[in-house]
């Protein structure tokens, strides 16, 4: 076999992190779709070079060099695909498993689902493909509008519709990036060593304005949910019962005068256990707007600050606060006009 001399093959200068040509953005699709055309071309080129090398044991140096470079291209292309491909079915299966665990816990009426469980569910939900996310959005909208849906699940569906309504507006690639960023931030917060209160990392002073913005956004979402349950307890029985049982949630609806009338004994009963991420932020924002004197209140604020620093960002859209909301708080708390 006579091989005509030719210049050595030099692959394009691109790293393994650079997306292959052909419009593949790495944002989604079943594994095997992304970059498959390029990999086929590389494999075909590799087979031809290997055939030349096999028939001529004394292949010219450029053939050996080209083989090495093409094999490197193939390995880099596969590495890129493995790093950027989302397996839709695996992500959806994980989402369904976690969502079922949350729904079961809410229906049984025992301990509330943990923050970790919610975070893992939200991570999988954010990475769902466009079609599956829209499918879940429609399903939870129907569940929320169905009067036969158990109150606990109806409240859950309401929050999911809000979250998914925001997510469906974003391209899949951006959602995946957002999910990875949230996971990295949560991991960094969890691994942050406990330090003295004077350090910026421990006090959270680096991002106090951002934290306050998230807390305010969570406050008005929780406020609207609780006020709705308060206005129609029969239609929102689970939320109303939770409002009656959790004095910390009542802080979200209380006026400044009602907050100042609380006793030290009432403040000592406050705790963060069992509050979901939005409720933690809402309670903290309420007490930051209306600071209370006394050691129990200050200790509770410190607990809330410690818990909220480890929470992921609030992805809910901003809610315009109402001008005036009429409330009648349970458990003997004074009702009346709640105004800004």
Secondary structure, 3 states (H helix, E strand, C coil): CCCCCCCCCCCCCCCCCCCCCCCCCCCCCCCCCCCHHHHHHHHHHHHHHHHHHHHCCCCCHHHHHHHHHHHHHHHHHHHHHHHHCCCHHHHHHHHHHHHHHHHHHHHHCCCCCCHHHHHHHHHHHHCCCHHHHHHHHHHHHHHHHCCCCCHHHHHHHHHHHHHHHHHCCCCHHHHHHHHHHHHHHHHHHHHCCCCCCCCHHHHCHHHHHHHHHHHHHHHHHHHHHHHHHHHCCCCCHHHHHHHHHCHHHHHHHCCHHHHHCCCHHHHHCCCCCCCCHHHHHHHHHHHHHCCCCCHHHHHHHHHHHHHHHCCCCCCCCCCCCCCEEEECCCCCCCCEEEEC
